[in-house]
Amino acid sequence: MNLSVQLAPGNAKGLLLANPVMTASGTFGYGIEYENLFDIQRLGAIVCKGTTLAPREGNPQPRIVETASGVLNSIGLQNIGVDALIAEKAPIWAGWRVPVIVNIAGETVDDYASLAKRLDGVAGISGLEVNISCPNIRAGGAEFGASPDTAAAVTAVVKKTTSLPIMVKLTPNTGDIVAVAVAVAGAGADAISLINTLKGMAIDIRTRRPILGNIYGGLSGPAVKPVALHMVYQVAGAVDVPVIGSVGIRTADDAIEFIMAGASAVQVGSANLTSPRAALDVLEGIERFMQDERIGDITELIGSAR
Ligand SMILES: Cc1cc2nc3c(=O)[nH]c(=O)nc-3n(C[C@H](O)[C@H](O)[C@H](O)COP(=O)(O)O)c2cc1C
C-alpha cells in the first residue's frame, strides 16, 4: 500500500511525505514533547509552533475556551523565537526520519523575508509554512491573508529568499478565499494549507466580560469542519499546487473526507490537545480504510469526490 504524497512537485528539493497525516502548527509543540508518548517518526510531517523573529510571550490568560464541538484559542504566537529554534530544536530534528516544517509569522513583509533567510539551509528543516492567517495577534498575521495582493506579496518575498519548499496557510477570515489561493499559487507557493481558525469570542455572563484575555480568538474543531471542507473543495478545484486540509479532523473518516475533497495531505490540530496520539490514530484508520476498500495508492483517493 502506498501512502506517500509529494507536497512540492515544483520545487527542486521536493517535500515527500511517507503518508498524508501531519500535525497542525501550535497543537504539537516542537514535536519533541511527544517523542516519548508514541512513535512520532511514523507521521507524515510535523509542523512546529508559529515562529517569529523575536521570542513572544503571547496573549494574556485565559487563552483557551471550549465551545460547542470546538475550541477558541488566543495563544498569540507564544514561541521561543527563530534563533533558539535553530540552536535548540533543529539539531534534534536533523536526526529524525519525519520531516519538520517550520510555521513562520511576521508583523511586516520584511519579517517574513528575514525568517525565511535565517531558516534556509538549516539542517533538520524540510519546509516552511507561511502563516498569513493568525487571527489573534495585533499586527500582521491574518491581515496579510485577507487580500490576494498582500498574500501574494508575502509569498513572493519568501519564495525569493529561500530554496525550501513553502506552503502558505490561508485564513477563512476573508471575502474570497479562492482569489487569495489563486494569487498565492501564482506568486510561487509550492503548496497551500487551509484553513486557519475562524475569528470568534465567548462571554462569561456572570462577570459580563469576554472570557479570553485577548477578547477574541480563533475557533477550530468539529463545529468548523464543514466550512473548512467546502473551502478545501473550492480551492483544490482552482489551483494546480497541492492543497493541505485542516480543521475539525478527529478521526480517519474526517481526514478521508478532506482527501476526497482534493487535499493531498491533512493536518490534525486541537485533537492533539485531548489525545496526544490522535494523528497516529488518524493514520492507522486511513490504512484500515484503504485495506477494506482495496485501495493500493492514496492518490486514488485524492479529489475522488470531485
Ligand atoms: C492552541 C492552538 C494554537 C495554534 N497555534 C497556531 C500557530 O502558531 N500557527 C498557525 O498557523 N496555526 C495555529 N493554530 C491553528 C492550527 O494550526 C490549525 O489550523 C487548526 O487548529 C486546525 O483545526 P483543528 O484544531 O480543528 O484540528 C493553533 C490552533 C490551536 C488550537
The ligand as an SDF file (V2000), in Angstrom:
LIG
                    3D

 31 33  0  0  0  0  0  0  0  0999 V2000
   -3.9240   26.0480   20.7150 C   0  0  0  0  0  0  0  0  0  0  0  0
   -3.7470   26.3410   19.2500 C   0  0  0  0  0  0  0  0  0  0  0  0
   -2.6090   27.0210   18.8120 C   0  0  0  0  0  0  0  0  0  0  0  0
   -2.4190   27.3060   17.4510 C   0  0  0  0  0  0  0  0  0  0  0  0
   -1.2940   27.9560   17.0420 N   0  0  0  0  0  0  0  0  0  0  0  0
   -1.0860   28.1500   15.7000 C   0  0  0  0  0  0  0  0  0  0  0  0
    0.1240   28.7380   15.2260 C   0  0  0  0  0  0  0  0  0  0  0  0
    1.0350   29.0850   15.9950 O   0  0  0  0  0  0  0  0  0  0  0  0
    0.2710   28.9310   13.8790 N   0  0  0  0  0  0  0  0  0  0  0  0
   -0.7130   28.5570   12.9830 C   0  0  0  0  0  0  0  0  0  0  0  0
   -0.5510   28.7290   11.7680 O   0  0  0  0  0  0  0  0  0  0  0  0
   -1.8580   27.9670   13.4100 N   0  0  0  0  0  0  0  0  0  0  0  0
   -2.0540   27.7610   14.7260 C   0  0  0  0  0  0  0  0  0  0  0  0
   -3.2130   27.1470   15.1560 N   0  0  0  0  0  0  0  0  0  0  0  0
   -4.1880   26.6730   14.1560 C   0  0  0  0  0  0  0  0  0  0  0  0
   -3.9300   25.2020   13.8340 C   0  0  0  0  0  0  0  0  0  0  0  0
   -2.6490   25.0090   13.3000 O   0  0  0  0  0  0  0  0  0  0  0  0
   -4.9340   24.6440   12.8160 C   0  0  0  0  0  0  0  0  0  0  0  0
   -5.0100   25.4980   11.6820 O   0  0  0  0  0  0  0  0  0  0  0  0
   -6.3180   24.4220   13.3810 C   0  0  0  0  0  0  0  0  0  0  0  0
   -6.3040   24.3670   14.7820 O   0  0  0  0  0  0  0  0  0  0  0  0
   -6.8560   23.1250   12.8320 C   0  0  0  0  0  0  0  0  0  0  0  0
   -8.1280   22.8610   13.2980 O   0  0  0  0  0  0  0  0  0  0  0  0
   -8.4420   21.7550   14.4540 P   0  0  0  0  0  0  0  0  0  0  0  0
   -7.9440   22.3550   15.7250 O   0  0  0  0  0  0  0  0  0  0  0  0
   -9.9200   21.6480   14.3970 O   0  0  0  0  0  0  0  0  0  0  0  0
   -7.7540   20.4960   14.0830 O   0  0  0  0  0  0  0  0  0  0  0  0
   -3.4160   26.8740   16.5150 C   0  0  0  0  0  0  0  0  0  0  0  0
   -4.5580   26.1810   16.9610 C   0  0  0  0  0  0  0  0  0  0  0  0
   -4.7290   25.9050   18.3060 C   0  0  0  0  0  0  0  0  0  0  0  0
   -5.9710   25.1470   18.7430 C   0  0  0  0  0  0  0  0  0  0  0  0
  1  2  1  0
  2  3  1  0
  2 30  2  0
  3  4  2  0
  4  5  1  0
  4 28  1  0
  5  6  2  0
  6  7  1  0
  6 13  1  0
  7  8  2  0
  7  9  1  0
  9 10  1  0
 10 11  2  0
 10 12  1  0
 12 13  2  0
 13 14  1  0
 14 15  1  0
 14 28  1  0
 15 16  1  0
 16 17  1  0
 16 18  1  0
 18 19  1  0
 18 20  1  0
 20 21  1  0
 20 22  1  0
 22 23  1  0
 23 24  1  0
 24 25  2  0
 24 26  1  0
 24 27  1  0
 28 29  2  0
 29 30  1  0
 30 31  1  0
M  END
$$$$
